[in-house]
């Protein structure tokens, strides 16, 4: 159960209503997860929405790699809502089921694709050591180029922030499940 009740439409200020509608418009008509919490602070909700949309809707990182990075973050934090949303998105983007299952079960996946192996290594290294080594950085630059490395690290940071909000406020999964063990 969430620690903070979602704001009801009649509780929204005009500014909150405007931001609510912008968030919902880009997210299937609903405001859930960390955005339901952030909505209480309209300026924060708006900024988070803008950043999230910049990487999620306008980013250039291959969708499969984008979703892989998010699943790694969600599993690291055991962020139930984040996993719930992005597991489906990862499948739709073409991430193999065995990779998704391994991450869910905290096993190192066996990758058929080198780009997935690199993203997994980079994101895991960043989370575990709080930095990335020269070798990993060089490999990422060679594969992605500077702009996509920036986008990838921004994605990891944004979804880490979202995971922290999800966990701190126990943002509920819509069906009440807990998809991560």
C-alpha positions as CSV (number, residue, x, y, z in Angstrom):
1,X,0.0,0.0,0.0
2,X,1.3,3.4,-0.9
3,X,2.5,5.7,1.8
4,X,0.9,8.6,0.0
5,X,-2.6,8.5,-1.4
6,X,-2.8,9.7,-5.0
7,X,-4.3,13.1,-5.4
8,X,-7.9,13.0,-6.7
9,X,-8.9,15.2,-9.6
10,X,-10.9,17.6,-7.3
11,X,-7.8,18.0,-5.1
12,X,-5.6,19.3,-7.9
13,X,-4.7,23.0,-8.1
14,X,-4.9,24.4,-11.7
15,X,-1.1,24.0,-12.0
16,X,-1.2,20.4,-10.8
17,X,-4.1,19.7,-13.2
18,X,-2.1,21.1,-16.1
19,X,0.9,19.0,-15.2
20,X,-1.2,15.9,-14.4
21,X,-2.7,16.1,-17.9
22,X,0.7,16.5,-19.5
23,X,2.1,13.5,-17.6
24,X,-1.0,11.4,-18.3
25,X,-0.9,12.3,-22.0
26,X,2.6,10.8,-22.5
27,X,1.9,7.8,-20.2
28,X,-1.3,6.1,-21.4
29,X,-3.7,8.5,-19.7
30,X,-2.7,7.8,-16.1
31,X,-0.3,9.3,-13.5
32,X,1.2,6.5,-11.4
33,X,4.5,5.5,-9.8
34,X,6.8,8.3,-8.9
35,X,4.8,10.9,-10.9
36,X,1.8,10.4,-8.6
37,X,4.1,11.4,-5.7
38,X,5.9,14.2,-7.5
39,X,2.6,15.8,-8.5
40,X,2.3,17.1,-5.0
41,X,5.3,19.4,-5.9
42,X,4.2,20.7,-9.3
43,X,7.6,22.2,-10.2
44,X,9.3,18.9,-9.5
45,X,6.7,16.9,-11.3
46,X,7.0,19.1,-14.3
47,X,10.8,18.9,-14.4
48,X,10.7,15.2,-13.9
49,X,8.2,14.8,-16.7
50,X,10.3,17.0,-19.1
51,X,13.5,15.0,-18.4
52,X,11.7,11.7,-18.6
53,X,10.1,12.6,-21.9
54,X,13.4,13.9,-23.3
55,X,15.0,10.5,-22.8
56,X,12.0,8.2,-23.2
57,X,10.2,9.8,-26.1
58,X,12.9,11.8,-27.8
59,X,16.1,9.8,-27.0
60,X,18.2,8.2,-29.7
61,X,19.4,5.2,-27.7
62,X,18.1,1.9,-29.2
63,X,14.9,1.1,-27.4
64,X,16.0,-2.4,-26.5
65,X,19.2,-1.0,-24.8
66,X,17.2,1.7,-23.1
67,X,14.8,-0.8,-21.6
68,X,17.7,-3.1,-20.6
69,X,19.3,-0.2,-18.7
70,X,16.0,0.5,-16.9
71,X,15.5,-3.2,-15.9
72,X,19.0,-3.3,-14.4
73,X,18.2,-0.2,-12.4
74,X,14.8,-1.5,-11.3
75,X,16.3,-4.8,-10.2
76,X,19.2,-3.1,-8.4
77,X,16.6,-1.1,-6.4
78,X,13.9,-3.8,-6.3
79,X,11.6,-1.1,-7.6
80,X,8.4,-3.0,-8.1
81,X,6.4,-0.5,-10.1
82,X,9.4,0.4,-12.3
83,X,9.9,-3.3,-13.1
84,X,6.2,-3.9,-13.7
85,X,6.1,-1.1,-16.3
86,X,9.4,-1.7,-18.0
87,X,9.4,-5.5,-18.1
88,X,6.6,-5.3,-20.7
89,X,8.3,-2.5,-22.5
90,X,11.6,-4.5,-22.7
91,X,9.8,-7.5,-24.2
92,X,8.1,-5.2,-26.8
93,X,11.5,-3.7,-27.6
94,X,12.9,-7.1,-28.4
95,X,15.0,-7.9,-25.2
96,X,15.2,-11.7,-25.0
97,X,13.1,-13.4,-22.3
98,X,16.1,-15.2,-20.9
99,X,17.9,-11.9,-20.3
100,X,14.8,-10.5,-18.6
101,X,14.5,-13.6,-16.4
102,X,18.2,-13.6,-15.5
103,X,18.0,-9.9,-14.4
104,X,14.8,-10.5,-12.4
105,X,16.5,-13.5,-10.7
106,X,19.7,-11.5,-10.0
107,X,21.8,-13.7,-12.3
108,X,24.2,-12.4,-14.9
109,X,22.5,-13.0,-18.2
110,X,24.2,-14.8,-21.1
111,X,24.1,-12.4,-24.0
112,X,23.8,-13.2,-27.6
113,X,24.3,-9.6,-28.5
114,X,27.5,-7.7,-27.7
115,X,25.7,-4.3,-27.3
116,X,23.4,-5.8,-24.6
117,X,26.5,-7.3,-22.8
118,X,28.2,-3.9,-22.8
119,X,25.1,-2.0,-21.5
120,X,24.7,-4.6,-18.8
121,X,28.3,-4.3,-17.8
122,X,28.4,-0.5,-17.8
123,X,25.1,0.0,-15.8
124,X,26.0,-2.8,-13.3
125,X,29.5,-1.3,-12.9
126,X,28.2,2.2,-12.4
127,X,25.7,1.0,-9.8
128,X,28.2,-1.2,-7.9
129,X,31.3,1.0,-8.0
130,X,29.6,4.5,-8.4
131,X,31.8,5.1,-11.5
132,X,32.8,3.4,-14.7
133,X,36.4,2.4,-15.5
134,X,38.4,3.5,-18.5
135,X,38.0,0.2,-20.3
136,X,34.2,0.2,-19.9
137,X,34.1,3.9,-20.9
138,X,36.2,3.4,-24.0
139,X,34.1,0.4,-25.1
140,X,30.9,2.4,-24.6
141,X,32.3,5.3,-26.6
142,X,33.3,3.0,-29.4
143,X,29.8,1.4,-29.5
144,X,27.6,4.4,-28.8
145,X,29.5,7.6,-29.3
146,X,29.6,10.5,-26.8
147,X,26.0,11.7,-27.1
148,X,24.5,8.2,-26.6
149,X,26.8,7.5,-23.6
150,X,25.5,10.8,-22.1
151,X,21.9,9.7,-22.8
152,X,22.5,6.3,-21.3
153,X,24.0,7.7,-18.1
154,X,21.1,10.2,-17.9
155,X,18.7,7.3,-18.3
156,X,20.3,5.4,-15.4
157,X,20.2,8.5,-13.2
158,X,16.6,9.3,-14.0
159,X,15.4,5.8,-13.4
160,X,17.5,5.6,-10.2
161,X,15.7,8.7,-9.0
162,X,12.4,7.2,-10.0
163,X,13.2,3.9,-8.2
164,X,14.1,5.7,-5.0
165,X,10.8,7.5,-5.1
166,X,8.9,4.3,-5.8
167,X,10.6,2.5,-2.9
168,X,10.5,5.4,-0.4
169,X,6.8,6.0,-0.9
170,X,5.9,2.3,-1.8
171,X,4.3,3.3,-5.1
172,X,1.8,0.5,-5.8
173,X,1.8,-1.7,-8.9
174,X,-1.7,-1.3,-10.5
175,X,-2.7,-5.0,-10.0
176,X,-1.3,-5.1,-6.5
177,X,1.4,-7.6,-7.4
178,X,5.0,-7.6,-6.4
179,X,6.7,-8.8,-9.6
180,X,10.2,-8.9,-8.1
181,X,11.1,-11.5,-5.5
